Amino acid sequence: MRAPGRAPGVSSVRSRIRALALPLAVLVALFAAGPARARDETPRVSVYATRMDAGAPRKEGAWNSGYGGGFDVTWPLPRVHGLFAILGGAEAASLHSGVRTEVDTASGYRAEHHMDQLYGRLFIGGELGPHGDGSLEPYANFAMSMIAYGYFDDVQITEGGAPSELLVSQHEGGVGWSAGAGVNMNFSRFGVTGGVRYLRQFGTPRQLGNSTVRIEPAYMQYRIGVTVPFPIEP
């Protein structure tokens, strides 16, 4: 006689559930910590060239765009499948490099100003976007910056047939932020990246060189370069 209180198919259904529980648990574990995770969280180094334009419209006759370069490192955080990374780097640009001449025909005085204005910053922040082995990886980032300006004026003077030289240099620092976006085209062993950033300094920077060359508080930066991934073994 069959034991009372138990349906005929209950024991068989329970045995099937127990049999399926182990493979289901294995599949969940593989999905959560599978071998693709390391490729989804790949740090990379970027080396790039930049063009910088003043953030505000400039009057006719203002200085040309500045050019420079830099590098940054993105390091994806764990457990986010490479979608968020710590960003840090450094860059520098020449905002102006030119010669200005002053001549006094009455006294024979002549002065040539060989001027250079430099801009540099160290930055650290975060970047949102895929950091793996995808073919096309868009990103957006935000960073805080330590900014340094440098102004150099090598004045070559000729007066009364006697040449002389005077070197003037000034420096100024500040703090600011940047926000940007771009895309990385991944070719497995290397990539090509391009994008744009908005650079902003808190407050108004002190003008150098008796305001001969104006320092703007904001710049637009256009960048293009190459990226190199360096996978980290889990």
DODO-888602 format. One line per 10 residues: number of its first residue (from 1); for each residue x, y, z of N, C-alpha, C. Coordinates in pm, whole numbers, plus 32768, in hexadecimal, padded with zeros to 4 digits. Layout:
N
NUM) X,Y,Z,X,Y,Z,X,Y,Z; ...
//
This chain:
234
1) 8056,7F89,8000,8000,8000,8000,8059,807C,8000; 8035,80E8,7FAB,8085,8162,7F9F,8074,81B6,801C; 80DE,81F6,804A,80D9,8248,80C4,807A,82BC,80AE; 8021,82DA,8113,7FC1,8347,8105,8004,83CF,810D; 7FC4,8437,80CF,7FF0,84C1,80DB,8059,84EA,8077; 8083,849B,8016,80E8,84C2,7FB4,80B6,84A2,7F29; 80B6,8504,7ED2,8088,84F1,7E49,80E8,8499,7DFE; 80B7,844F,7D9A,810A,83ED,7D55,8185,8428,7D13; 817B,84A6,7CD8,81EE,84D9,7C8B,8245,8539,7CD6; 8229,8550,7D59,8274,85B6,7DA2,8306,858F,7DB1
11) 8320,8512,7DD7,83AB,84E9,7DED,83FE,84F0,7D6E; 83C3,84CB,7CFE,840E,84D0,7C80,842B,855F,7C57; 83CA,85BC,7C6D,83E2,8648,7C4C,8450,8682,7CA2; 844F,8662,7D25,84B7,8694,7D7D,8541,865F,7D57; 8549,85E3,7D2F,85CA,85AB,7D06,85FE,85F0,7C89; 85A5,8615,7C2D,85D0,865A,7BB4,8602,86E6,7BD5; 85BE,872A,7C34,85EA,87B0,7C5C,8675,87A9,7C9A; 868A,8742,7CF2,870F,8734,7D2D,8778,8719,7CC3; 8756,86CC,7C5E,87B6,86AC,7BF5,87DA,8727,7BA2; 8779,8781,7B8F,8791,87F9,7B40,87D2,8869,7B91
21) 87CB,8863,7C15,87FD,88D0,7C69,8893,88E6,7C57; 88E1,8877,7C56,8972,8884,7C4A,899D,88C0,7BC5; 896C,888D,7B4F,8995,88CE,7AD2,8968,895E,7AC8; 88F2,8980,7AFE,88C5,8A0B,7AFB,8921,8A64,7B4D; 894C,8A31,7BC1,89A8,8A7E,7C14,8A2E,8A94,7BCF; 8A5D,8A2D,7B87,8ADB,8A3A,7B3E,8ACE,8AA1,7ACF; 8A5C,8A9F,7A85,8A46,8B00,7A1A,8A42,8B8E,7A50; 8A01,8BA3,7AC2,89FC,8C28,7AFE,8A86,8C57,7B27; 8AD5,8BFC,7B60,8B5D,8C20,7B89,8BB4,8C44,7B11; 8BA7,8BF6,7AA5,8BF4,8C14,7A2C,8BCC,8C9A,79F1
31) 8B4B,8CB9,79F4,8B1D,8D3A,79BF,8B51,8DAF,7A12; 8B56,8D9B,7A98,8B83,8E07,7AF0,8C19,8E1A,7AF1; 8C65,8DAE,7ADB,8CF7,8DB8,7AE5,8D3A,8D6C,7A75; 8D05,8D77,79FD,8D3A,8D2E,798B,8DBC,8D69,795B; 8DFF,8D27,78FD,8E80,8D54,78CC,8E79,8DD7,7881; 8E02,8E01,7851,8DF9,8E7F,7805,8E06,8EF8,785E; 8DFB,8EE6,78E1,8E00,8F5A,793A,8E83,8FA4,792D; 8EF4,8F5C,7926,8F75,8F9E,791B,8F7C,8FF2,789C; 8F3E,8FC6,7830,8F41,9011,77B4,8EDF,9087,77B8; 8E7A,907E,7810,8E1E,90EE,7820,8E57,915B,7879
41) 8EC1,913F,78C2,8EFD,919D,7920,8F91,91AA,7900; 8FAF,91E5,788E,9039,91EF,785E,906E,927C,786F; 90D2,9293,78C3,9110,9318,78CB,9152,933B,7847; 915F,93BE,782C,91A1,93E8,77B1,91E5,946E,77C5; 924D,9484,7774,9298,9500,7773,927C,9548,76F0; 9265,95CB,76F7,924E,961C,7680,92BC,9684,7674; 92F1,9692,75FC,9350,96FD,75DC,9314,974B,7568; 930B,97D0,7577,92BE,981B,7516,92F8,98A6,74FD; 92D2,98E0,748A,92F1,996A,7468,9274,99BD,747C; 9285,9A3D,749F,9214,9A93,74BE,921B,9B17,7472
51) 91A5,9B4F,745B,9197,9BD9,742E,913D,9C1F,7493; 9163,9C98,74BD,9116,9CE1,7521,90ED,9D69,74EB; 906B,9D87,74F8,9034,9E09,74D3,8FF7,9E4A,754E; 9004,9ECD,7556,8FC9,9F15,75C6,8F32,9EFE,75C9; 8EFA,9EF1,7642,8E6C,9ED3,764E,8E13,9F44,7625; 8E44,9FC1,762C,8DF4,A035,7603,8E1F,A062,7577; 8DC4,A0A0,752B,8DEB,A0D3,74A5,8E5C,A139,74B2; 8EBA,A132,7453,8F2D,A18B,7457,8F23,A1F7,73EC; 8F5C,A26A,740A,8F59,A2D8,73AB,8FB7,A2BD,7336; 8FA2,A306,72CB,8FF9,A2F6,7257,9088,A31E,727C
61) 90E6,A2CE,7252,9171,A2E7,7272,919F,A2A2,72F0; 9146,A256,7331,916E,A20D,73A9,91CA,A19A,7384; 9208,A15E,73EA,9269,A0F4,73D2,9227,A07A,7395; 9276,A02C,734C,9243,9FB2,730F,9229,9F48,737A; 91EF,9ED7,734D,91D4,9E68,73A8,9257,9E31,73E1; 924C,9DF5,7458,92BF,9DB6,7496,92C2,9D21,7477; 933B,9CE8,7477,934D,9C5A,7457,93A8,9C1B,74BE; 938E,9B9B,74D9,93DF,9B54,753B,93C1,9AC0,753A; 93D0,9A82,75AD,93BA,99F2,75B7,93B4,99C7,7648; 9396,9947,765B,938D,9913,76E2,9377,987E,76E3
71) 935F,9849,775A,9342,97BB,776A,92E0,97AB,77DD; 9295,973F,77DC,9242,971D,784F,9236,9686,785B; 920D,965A,78D1,91FC,95CD,78F1,916D,95BA,7925; 9127,9558,78F1,90A4,9533,7925,90AD,94A8,7963; 907A,949E,79DE,9082,941F,7A29,8FF4,93FA,7A56; 8FB5,9397,7A14,8F2B,9373,7A36,8F1E,9340,7AC6; 8EAF,9364,7B04,8E91,9334,7B8B,8E57,92A6,7B83; 8E6D,9253,7BE8,8E36,91CB,7BE7,8D9F,91CA,7BFA; 8D61,915E,7BCE,8CD3,9141,7BE1,8C74,919F,7B97; 8CA8,91EB,7B36,8C4F,9241,7AE5,8C5B,921F,7A50
81) 8C99,91AC,7A32,8CA8,917C,79A8,8CEC,91E2,794D; 8D4D,922C,7984,8D9B,9288,7934,8D54,9307,790C; 8CDF,9324,7946,8C92,9399,791C,8CB9,9419,7965; 8D0C,9410,79CE,8D3B,9487,7A13,8DCD,9474,7A38; 8E1F,94DE,7A1E,8EAF,94D3,7A36,8EE2,9552,7A76; 8F4E,9543,7AC3,8F98,95B5,7AF8,8FEF,95ED,7A88; 8FF1,9671,7A7B,903B,96B4,7A10,90A2,9712,7A4E; 911C,9710,7A19,9184,976C,7A48,91EB,9782,79DB; 9227,97F9,79DB,928B,9814,7975,92C7,989F,7981; 9312,98C6,7919,9355,9947,7913,935D,9973,7882
91) 9360,99F7,786D,936C,9A2D,77E6,93A3,9ABA,77EB; 93D9,9AE6,777A,9412,9B6D,776E,93FB,9B9F,76E0; 93F1,9C22,76D2,93DB,9C5E,764F,941C,9CE7,764A; 9446,9D0E,75D3,9478,9D94,75BA,9404,9DE7,7584; 93D4,9E47,75D6,9363,9E98,75AD,938B,9F08,754E; 9408,9F30,7555,9438,9F97,74FA,94CF,9F8E,74EE; 9500,9F9A,7475,9590,9FA1,745D,95A4,9FFE,73E5; 95E2,A070,73FD,95F2,A0D1,7391,9657,A13C,73B2; 9669,A197,7354,96CA,A203,7360,9683,A288,734C; 969E,A2E6,73A8,9668,A36E,739D,96DD,A3D0,739E
101) 96DD,A42E,7341,974D,A48B,7331,9723,A518,7354; 9779,A55D,739F,9767,A5EA,73C0,97DE,A638,7389; 97C2,A6A3,733D,982D,A6F0,72FC,9816,A784,7315; 9880,A7CB,733C,9880,A85D,7348,98E9,A892,72E7; 98BA,A8C7,7275,9917,A8F4,720C,9968,A96D,7237; 9934,A9BD,7290,997C,AA36,72BA,99F9,AA14,730A; 99ED,A9B4,7364,9A5F,A990,73BA,9AAB,A915,738A; 9A73,A8CC,7329,9AB2,A852,72FB,9A9A,A7DB,7356; 9A39,A7EA,73B0,9A18,A77E,740E,99C2,A715,73C6; 99E6,A695,73DA,999B,A626,739F,9997,A5B3,7403
111) 9920,A57F,7419,9910,A50F,7477,98B9,A4A4,7437; 98E9,A429,7439,989C,A3B6,7408,9873,A35F,7480; 97EF,A350,7490,97B9,A2FF,74FD,9798,A273,74C6; 97E5,A20F,74EF,97CA,A184,74CA,9779,A147,753D; 96F5,A13F,752A,969A,A11F,7598,9664,A092,758B; 9656,A050,75FD,9618,9FCC,7606,95BC,9FCA,767F; 9543,9F96,766B,94E5,9F86,76D8,94BF,9EF3,76E0; 94D7,9EB5,7753,94C1,9E26,7765,944F,9E0D,77C6; 940A,9D9D,77B0,939A,9D73,7804,93AF,9CE0,7825; 93A5,9CBC,78A3,93B4,9C30,78CB,9352,9C0F,793A
121) 932E,9B8F,7943,92D4,9B66,79AF,92E8,9AD3,79D1; 92D0,9AB3,7A4F,92C5,9A2A,7A82,9233,9A14,7AA7; 91FC,99A2,7A85,916E,998E,7A9E,9151,98FF,7ACC; 90E6,98F2,7B18,90B6,986F,7B44,901E,9877,7B51; 8FDC,980A,7B28,8F4A,9808,7B2A,8F14,977F,7B08; 8EA4,977C,7AC4,8E64,96FF,7A9F,8E36,9701,7A0E; 8E28,9689,79D6,8DFD,967C,794A,8D91,9611,793F; 8D25,9633,78FA,8CB4,95D9,78E6,8CB4,95A6,7857; 8CAB,9521,7847,8CAA,94E5,77C3,8CEE,945E,77C6; 8CDF,940E,775D,8D1F,9389,775A,8DB6,9392,7753
131) 8DFA,933B,779E,8E8C,9333,779F,8EB4,92A1,7790; 8E9D,926C,7719,8EBB,91DF,7700,8EF7,91CB,7677; 8EC0,9167,762D,8EF4,9147,75AA,8E8F,9164,753C; 8E2F,91BD,7557,8DCD,91E1,74F2,8E0C,9231,7480; 8DD2,9228,740A,8E0A,926E,7397,8DF8,9304,73A1; 8D86,9332,73D7,8D68,93C1,73E2,8D3D,93DD,7471; 8D8C,942D,74B9,8D75,9444,7547,8D65,94DA,7563; 8CEA,950D,7567,8CD6,959B,758B,8CEB,95B0,7620; 8D0E,962B,7646,8D26,9648,76D2,8D07,96DB,76F0; 8CF0,96F6,7770,8CE1,977D,77A4,8D2C,9784,7827
141) 8D6F,97F5,7842,8DC0,97FD,78BB,8DB5,9886,78FD; 8DDB,9888,797B,8DDF,9902,79CB,8E58,98F9,7A27; 8EA1,9969,7A37,8F1A,9966,7A88,8F31,99ED,7ACB; 8F75,99E8,7B3D,8FA6,9A60,7B81,9039,9A73,7B59; 9063,9AF4,7B53,90E5,9B11,7B19,9136,9B71,7B70; 91B9,9B5C,7B6F,921A,9BBD,7BA0,9258,9BFD,7B24; 924D,9C81,7B16,9272,9CC7,7A9B,92EA,9D20,7AB5; 9345,9D28,7A54,93BA,9D7F,7A5C,93C8,9DCA,79D7; 93E3,9E4D,79E2,93FE,9EA1,796E,948E,9ED0,7975; 94CB,9EDE,7901,9551,9F15,78FA,955B,9F79,7889
151) 959F,9FEA,78A5,95B3,A050,783F,9647,A06F,7837; 9680,A067,77BE,970E,A07E,77A9,971F,A0E4,773A; 9774,A148,7752,978E,A1B1,76F0,9824,A1C7,76E9; 985E,A19C,767A,98ED,A1B0,7662,98FA,A22E,760C; 9925,A29C,764B,992C,A31E,7608,99BB,A336,75D7; 99C9,A343,7556,9A4A,A360,7518,9A4C,A3F3,74F0; 9AA1,A442,7532,9AA1,A4D4,7525,9B1D,A501,74DA; 9B07,A55E,747E,9B75,A59F,7437,9B65,A636,7447; 9BC8,A676,7483,9BC1,A706,7499,9C4E,A741,748F; 9C5D,A79E,7432,9CE0,A7DB,7420,9D49,A779,73F0
161) 9D1E,A711,73A6,9D7C,A6B0,7370,9DA8,A648,73D5; 9D78,A650,7451,9DA0,A5F0,74B9,9D2A,A593,74D7; 9D36,A513,74B5,9CC8,A4B6,74D0,9CC8,A489,7562; 9C51,A46C,7595,9C43,A435,761B,9BC8,A3DA,761C; 9BBB,A38E,7686,9B4E,A32C,768E,9B13,A32C,771A; 9A8F,A321,7721,9A48,A31F,77A0,99E3,A2AE,779D; 99E6,A259,7802,9989,A1E8,780A,9926,A200,787B; 98A5,A1FE,7859,983A,A212,78BA,97E9,A192,78C1; 97CE,A162,793B,977A,A0EC,794B,971E,A0FF,79C3; 96A0,A0D4,79B1,963C,A0DC,7A1A,95ED,A05A,7A1D
171) 95BB,A038,7A94,956E,9FBC,7AA4,94F4,9FD7,7AFB; 948C,9F8C,7AE3,9411,9F99,7B30,93CE,9F10,7B35; 938C,9EF2,7BA5,9349,9E71,7BB6,92B5,9E84,7BD4; 9269,9E19,7BC7,91DA,9E1E,7BE2,91A0,9D92,7BED; 9120,9D8D,7C0C,90D5,9D10,7C19,905B,9D19,7BBF; 9037,9CAA,7B7E,8FC4,9CAD,7B25,8F8A,9C23,7B10; 8F3B,9C17,7AA7,8EFA,9B98,7A88,8EF0,9B8A,79F0; 8ED2,9B12,79C5,8EC0,9AF7,7936,8E53,9A8F,7924; 8E0E,9A99,78B4,8DA8,9A37,788E,8DB7,9A1D,77F9; 8DAE,999F,77D2,8DC3,997F,7745,8D7D,9900,771B
181) 8D85,98E6,769A,8D4B,986D,7660,8D9A,984A,75E3; 8D92,97CC,75BC,8DD9,979F,7546,8DBB,970D,7529; 8E0E,96D2,74D5,8DFB,9646,74B0,8E84,9608,7498; 8E90,9588,74BD,8F0A,953B,74A6,8EEC,94CC,7443; 8F33,94CB,73D2,8F26,9460,736F,8F90,93F7,738F; 8F62,9383,73B9,8FBB,931C,73ED,8FE3,92BB,737F; 9068,92A7,7370,909E,9245,7311,90EB,91D9,735B; 90B7,91AD,73CB,90EE,9143,741D,916F,916F,7464; 91DF,9177,741E,925E,9199,745D,9272,922E,746F; 9228,9280,7428,922E,9310,7439,91A9,934A,740B
191) 9198,93CB,7423,911E,940E,73FA,913C,949B,73CD; 90D9,94D9,738F,90E0,9565,7366,9070,95AF,73AD; 9093,961B,73F1,9031,9664,7440,9029,96F5,7413; 8FB4,972F,7420,8F9F,97BC,7400,8F2C,97F1,7452; 8F32,9873,7472,8EC7,98AB,74C2,8EDB,993F,74DA; 8E87,9976,752F,8E89,9A04,7550,8E78,9A14,75E6; 8EB9,9A7A,7620,8EAD,9A98,76AD,8E96,9B2E,76C1; 8E4D,9B4D,772B,8E3D,9BD7,7756,8E8E,9BE9,77D6; 8EF0,9C45,77D4,8F48,9C5D,7845,8F22,9CE1,7887; 8F13,9CE0,790A,8EE7,9D58,7951,8F36,9D6A,79D1
201) 8F60,9DE5,79EA,8FA4,9E05,7A67,8F43,9E4E,7AC4; 8F4C,9E2F,7B46,8EFC,9E77,7BA9,8F33,9F05,7BB7; 8EDB,9F68,7BB0,8F07,9FF2,7BBB,8F46,A023,7B3A; 8F83,A09B,7B43,8FC2,A0DA,7ACE,9059,A0D3,7ADE; 909F,A09A,7A7D,9131,A092,7A8A,9172,A11C,7A82; 91DF,A12C,7ACD,922B,A1A9,7AC9,9273,A1B3,7A43; 926A,A226,7A04,92A9,A23A,7982,9340,A24D,7993; 938B,A211,7938,941C,A216,793C,9451,A26E,78CA; 94CF,A297,78D8,950D,A2E7,786F,94CA,A36D,785B; 949C,A3AE,78CA,9456,A42E,78C2,93E1,A426,7861
211) 939B,A3B2,7863,9325,A39A,780E,9347,A39B,777A; 93C8,A386,7757,93EE,A37E,76CA,93A9,A308,7687; 93A3,A296,76CC,935E,A220,769B,92F1,A1FE,7700; 9275,A1FF,76D6,9206,A1EA,7733,91F7,A155,7753; 91E4,A137,77D2,91C8,A0AF,7800,9132,A0A4,7819; 90F2,A049,77D4,9063,A035,77E2,9046,9FCF,7851; 8FD3,9FDC,7896,8FB1,9F79,78FD,8F7A,9EF7,78C4; 8F57,9EF3,7842,8F19,9E7B,7807,8F51,9E63,777C; 8F60,9DE4,775B,8F92,9DBD,76D7,8F44,9D43,76A5; 8F39,9D3A,7622,8F09,9CC0,75E1,8F83,9C74,75AF
221) 8F86,9BF4,75CC,8FF8,9BA0,75A5,8FC9,9B31,7548; 900E,9B22,74D7,8FF2,9AB8,7477,906A,9A5B,7476; 9051,99D8,747F,90C0,997B,748F,90B1,9902,7434; 9124,98CE,7409,9128,9852,73BC,91A9,980A,73E1; 91A1,9784,73EE,9217,973B,7416,9204,96A6,740A; 925C,965D,744C,9259,95CC,7449,924B,9598,74D8; 920F,9522,74E5,91FE,94E1,7567,9240,9458,7562; 9276,942F,75D3,92B5,93AB,75E0,927A,9367,765B; 9235,92F6,764C,9200,92AE,76C0,926C,9259,7702; 9260,9246,7783,92BA,91E7,77C7,9264,9192,7825
231) 9231,9122,77F1,91D6,90CC,7841,9219,909D,78C1; 91CB,909A,792B,91F9,906A,79AD,91B9,8FE0,79C5; 920D,8F7D,79DE,91DB,8EF7,79F8,918F,8EF4,7A7B; 9119,8EB2,7A7F,90CC,8EAA,7AFC,9113,8E58,7B66
//
